[in-house]
Amino acid sequence: MKKSRSLSIILVIILITTILATIAMADVPTNAIQVYVNSKQITFPDAQPFIDNNNRCQVPIRFIAESLGYKVEWNQEKR
């Protein structure tokens, strides 16, 4: 009786762990686009690169330009 209860508890723990791991993995994009400049991976803290409806890759240029040494600024007046 004690062995079957221990086995049941272990199985429940394994089941819960599997469910939680599956939920956690669901939030990770499986096709995340990675961008490299001079062998260094570029990180995008806000908008992420994506493939649009025309199957074109859209990439925020600011972080790529800055990694190449350019200064990027926003001019509110001229937008």
Backbone as a chain_set.jsonl record, in Angstrom:
{"seq": "MKKSRSLSIILVIILITTILATIAMADVPTNAIQVYVNSKQITFPDAQPFIDNNNRCQVPIRFIAESLGYKVEWNQEKR", "coords": {"N": [[0.822, -1.194, 0.0], [1.903, 1.268, 0.83], [3.969, 1.525, -1.01], [2.583, 1.795, -3.434], [1.296, 4.196, -3.02], [3.474, 5.958, -2.819], [4.494, 5.653, -5.382], [2.369, 6.703, -6.847], [2.434, 9.383, -6.019], [4.921, 10.161, -7.035], [4.432, 9.859, -9.783], [2.444, 11.803, -10.148], [3.912, 14.118, -9.577], [5.765, 14.029, -11.677], [4.005, 14.323, -13.833], [2.911, 16.904, -13.349], [5.262, 18.437, -13.53], [5.928, 17.997, -16.214], [3.731, 19.187, -17.506], [4.03, 21.887, -16.664], [6.524, 22.477, -17.824], [5.889, 22.26, -20.522], [4.067, 24.373, -20.822], [5.763, 26.53, -20.254], [7.535, 26.352, -22.399], [5.894, 27.027, -24.484], [5.813, 29.775, -24.669], [8.169, 30.494, -25.848], [9.477, 31.614, -28.833], [9.657, 29.537, -31.626], [10.724, 29.989, -34.087], [12.426, 32.182, -33.978], [14.077, 35.013, -35.238], [17.453, 35.495, -35.754], [19.962, 37.946, -35.706], [23.104, 38.836, -36.924], [26.023, 40.836, -36.752], [29.154, 41.265, -37.94], [29.89, 38.801, -36.734], [28.768, 39.063, -34.232], [25.98, 38.702, -32.196], [23.013, 40.542, -32.533], [20.921, 42.17, -30.256], [17.495, 42.849, -29.693], [15.798, 44.94, -27.837], [13.177, 45.912, -27.801], [11.1, 46.01, -30.26], [10.876, 43.077, -32.273], [12.611, 41.245, -34.879], [10.757, 40.034, -37.715], [8.893, 37.898, -39.982], [7.016, 39.109, -42.598], [3.683, 39.268, -44.15], [4.25, 39.089, -46.836], [6.336, 37.421, -46.946], [8.753, 38.574, -46.285], [11.617, 39.605, -44.473], [11.436, 41.661, -41.715], [13.265, 44.006, -40.007], [14.2, 45.802, -37.126], [16.033, 48.671, -37.642], [17.602, 50.348, -36.067], [19.269, 49.147, -33.996], [21.007, 47.608, -35.443], [22.301, 49.555, -37.002], [23.493, 51.048, -34.936], [25.259, 49.125, -33.95], [27.051, 49.096, -35.979], [28.339, 51.428, -35.582], [27.035, 53.814, -36.063], [25.235, 56.809, -35.164], [22.056, 57.021, -33.945], [19.197, 58.943, -33.973], [16.077, 60.448, -32.907], [14.012, 62.718, -34.458], [11.653, 64.657, -33.377], [10.215, 66.8, -34.442], [10.385, 66.542, -37.279], [9.677, 63.977, -37.55]], "CA": [[0.0, 0.0, 0.0], [2.776, 2.429, 0.938], [4.715, 1.636, -2.265], [1.701, 2.3, -4.487], [1.051, 5.611, -2.748], [4.707, 6.654, -3.19], [4.55, 5.634, -6.84], [1.357, 7.655, -7.308], [2.943, 10.738, -5.761], [6.0, 10.399, -8.002], [3.81, 10.034, -11.092], [1.78, 13.106, -10.153], [4.977, 15.128, -9.656], [6.275, 13.998, -13.053], [2.962, 14.881, -14.682], [2.865, 18.357, -13.121], [6.496, 18.993, -14.083], [5.804, 17.958, -17.674], [2.756, 20.207, -17.906], [4.626, 23.211, -16.472], [7.582, 22.649, -18.822], [5.222, 22.48, -21.8], [3.525, 25.738, -20.795], [6.901, 27.453, -20.334], [8.093, 26.288, -23.749], [4.942, 27.613, -25.425], [6.088, 31.203, -24.771], [9.422, 30.699, -26.559], [9.255, 31.497, -30.269], [10.493, 28.484, -32.2], [11.346, 30.468, -35.315], [12.957, 33.512, -33.707], [15.101, 35.424, -36.193], [18.679, 35.979, -35.117], [20.707, 38.841, -36.58], [24.506, 38.955, -36.545], [26.857, 41.803, -37.445], [30.556, 40.95, -37.631], [29.87, 37.62, -35.859], [28.188, 39.4, -32.93], [24.522, 38.681, -32.263], [22.347, 41.789, -32.181], [19.713, 41.988, -29.447], [16.452, 43.841, -29.947], [15.078, 45.004, -26.561], [11.744, 46.238, -27.917], [10.507, 45.326, -31.415], [11.665, 41.939, -32.727], [12.514, 40.951, -36.309], [9.688, 39.089, -38.041], [8.587, 37.67, -41.39], [5.693, 39.693, -42.854], [2.77, 38.491, -44.994], [4.87, 38.924, -48.154], [7.495, 36.549, -46.719], [9.958, 39.409, -46.193], [12.099, 39.788, -43.102], [11.403, 43.043, -41.24], [14.221, 44.098, -38.909], [14.422, 47.169, -36.622], [17.359, 49.072, -38.128], [18.353, 51.131, -35.079], [20.3, 48.391, -33.272], [22.006, 47.199, -36.436], [23.084, 50.763, -37.312], [24.335, 51.377, -33.777], [26.346, 48.143, -33.849], [28.014, 49.463, -37.014], [28.987, 52.658, -35.168], [26.239, 54.991, -36.403], [24.428, 57.402, -34.111], [20.664, 57.078, -34.39], [18.412, 59.852, -33.144], [14.709, 60.705, -33.338], [13.68, 64.133, -34.589], [10.219, 64.728, -33.162], [9.639, 67.796, -35.343], [10.297, 66.018, -38.642], [9.222, 62.588, -37.442]], "C": [[0.868, 1.26, 0.0], [3.556, 2.632, -0.358], [3.838, 2.218, -3.371], [1.381, 3.784, -4.285], [2.276, 6.442, -3.137], [4.835, 6.741, -4.705], [3.546, 6.631, -7.421], [1.823, 9.091, -7.134], [4.034, 11.095, -6.767], [5.417, 10.64, -9.387], [3.1, 11.381, -11.206], [2.812, 14.231, -10.277], [5.542, 15.191, -11.074], [5.265, 14.625, -14.009], [2.894, 16.399, -14.556], [4.095, 19.029, -13.72], [6.431, 19.048, -15.608], [4.84, 19.024, -18.168], [3.35, 21.605, -17.778], [5.717, 23.489, -17.498], [6.982, 22.931, -20.196], [4.668, 23.895, -21.888], [4.652, 26.753, -20.94], [7.478, 27.485, -21.743], [7.176, 26.945, -24.773], [5.206, 29.101, -25.628], [7.357, 31.508, -25.561], [9.159, 30.567, -28.057], [10.198, 30.471, -30.881], [11.214, 28.946, -33.454], [11.882, 31.884, -35.14], [14.1, 33.811, -34.679], [16.285, 35.978, -35.42], [19.466, 36.787, -36.136], [22.12, 38.981, -36.034], [25.172, 40.026, -37.385], [28.282, 41.553, -36.985], [30.653, 39.851, -36.567], [29.329, 37.89, -34.462], [26.673, 39.443, -33.066], [23.954, 40.003, -31.764], [21.104, 41.456, -31.357], [18.764, 43.151, -29.716], [15.59, 43.913, -28.689], [13.595, 45.325, -26.685], [11.117, 45.466, -29.075], [11.444, 44.229, -31.91], [11.559, 41.784, -34.243], [11.398, 39.937, -36.557], [9.558, 38.95, -39.552], [7.167, 38.189, -41.626], [4.863, 38.794, -43.782], [3.298, 38.262, -46.405], [6.135, 38.08, -48.087], [8.82, 37.323, -46.738], [10.332, 39.589, -44.733], [12.123, 41.284, -42.775], [12.266, 43.123, -39.984], [14.321, 45.55, -38.44], [15.863, 47.593, -36.916], [18.217, 49.753, -37.067], [19.524, 50.353, -34.466], [21.373, 47.862, -34.215], [22.9, 48.387, -36.763], [24.014, 51.126, -36.164], [25.485, 50.384, -33.629], [27.416, 48.391, -34.91], [28.688, 50.794, -36.724], [28.226, 53.927, -35.517], [25.47, 55.493, -35.193], [23.015, 57.567, -34.653], [19.889, 57.952, -33.419], [17.015, 59.992, -33.721], [14.481, 62.206, -33.337], [12.15, 64.241, -34.512], [9.538, 65.693, -34.129], [9.399, 67.235, -36.755], [9.732, 64.595, -38.69], [9.999, 61.72, -38.392]], "O": [[0.598, 2.205, -0.742], [3.786, 3.769, -0.771], [4.3, 3.044, -4.158], [1.216, 4.531, -5.249], [2.131, 7.515, -3.723], [5.233, 7.772, -5.246], [3.855, 7.326, -8.389], [1.621, 9.922, -8.02], [4.061, 12.21, -7.288], [5.868, 11.54, -10.095], [3.155, 12.024, -12.254], [2.592, 15.193, -11.013], [5.771, 16.276, -11.608], [5.646, 15.382, -14.902], [2.827, 17.1, -15.566], [3.979, 20.08, -14.351], [6.837, 20.039, -16.216], [5.12, 19.696, -19.161], [3.195, 22.426, -18.682], [5.83, 24.611, -17.991], [7.509, 23.75, -20.949], [4.791, 24.544, -22.927], [4.511, 27.733, -21.672], [7.868, 28.548, -22.225], [7.642, 27.377, -25.827], [4.851, 29.64, -26.676], [7.599, 32.664, -25.911], [8.675, 29.53, -28.51], [11.409, 30.535, -30.67], [12.217, 28.349, -33.843], [11.799, 32.696, -36.062], [14.972, 32.974, -34.91], [16.129, 36.825, -34.541], [19.621, 36.373, -37.285], [22.317, 39.215, -34.841], [24.925, 40.124, -38.587], [28.584, 41.62, -35.794], [31.419, 39.974, -35.612], [29.424, 37.025, -33.591], [26.14, 40.13, -33.937], [24.355, 40.517, -30.719], [20.331, 40.569, -31.718], [19.189, 44.285, -29.937], [14.738, 43.05, -28.48], [12.828, 45.041, -25.766], [10.643, 44.349, -28.868], [12.658, 44.42, -31.962], [10.541, 42.147, -34.833], [11.127, 39.085, -35.711], [10.054, 39.786, -40.306], [6.228, 37.771, -40.949], [5.292, 37.7, -44.148], [2.848, 37.348, -47.096], [6.909, 38.026, -49.042], [9.857, 36.802, -47.149], [9.465, 39.711, -43.866], [12.756, 42.071, -43.479], [12.033, 42.401, -39.015], [14.507, 46.445, -39.265], [16.806, 46.934, -36.478], [19.444, 49.734, -37.165], [20.648, 50.855, -34.428], [22.524, 47.69, -33.815], [24.123, 48.251, -36.799], [25.176, 51.469, -36.38], [26.58, 50.772, -33.222], [28.555, 47.948, -34.761], [29.513, 51.255, -37.512], [28.736, 55.023, -35.283], [25.099, 54.719, -34.31], [22.811, 58.182, -35.699], [19.915, 57.737, -32.207], [16.791, 59.689, -34.893], [14.726, 62.882, -32.337], [11.451, 63.945, -35.481], [8.422, 65.441, -34.583], [8.335, 67.438, -37.34], [9.362, 64.093, -39.752], [9.766, 60.512, -38.455]]}, "num_chains": 1, "name": "protein.A"}
